[in-house]
Amino acid sequence: VSASAQTVLFNFPFNEGSGTNIASSVNTLPGTLGMELVADSAPTFSTDTPSGLAGDYSIAFASVVGDYKGNRIHVEDPGLAIDVTDPVTGTNRSFTFQCWVKFGAQPGARATLFDNNGPGMKANIAILGDRSIALTTYGILDMTSSAKVVDDGLWHHIAVVHEEGLEVRFCIDGIVRDTVPYTDGVK
């Protein structure tokens, strides 16, 4: 898929710097820091960012023991903005998920970067305790890549590229670190 043919489904730049809500710059998806009635589930804003520029913010997540095991951002998607289904054929379209990450202490067993349990897309993208990147396509396959985030305390760009009917590519800092053949979709 050419870059000009791609459609951005959501983009959270985290430039608010304070407050309890964030907003996607695409499709106006509202995000809430934390979950209602779940204590200590809200992450915080930080000035430690990949760019290092004044006025730029990131979100700092802390591990929390409990049912939800950590901070989270909850995003409602009633209009199905996050939908990788081709409206004509009913099959999945290719997609790319990307974000910047920086770890302090070693992450727990699973640090989820993105989770959507449908409709429109059922997938979970995470970094596992050994810092490998994983993709779960709910009800189809759990795949763990050999791509691992370096334990150096610096910011790293993560991308998971699902090319429909062909493969999943796991990228770190702009380099494809692992390719897994995969012809199924994401429900």
Secondary structure, 3 states (H helix, E strand, C coil): CCHHHCCCCCCCCCCCCCCCEEECCCCCCEEEEECCCCCCCCCEEECCCCCCCCCCCEEECCCCCCCCCCCCEEECCCCCCCCCECCCCCCECCEEEEEEECCCCCCCCEEEEEEEECCCCEEEEEEECCCEEEEEECCCEEEEEEEECCCCCCCEEEEEEEECCCEEEEEECCEEEEEEECCCCCC
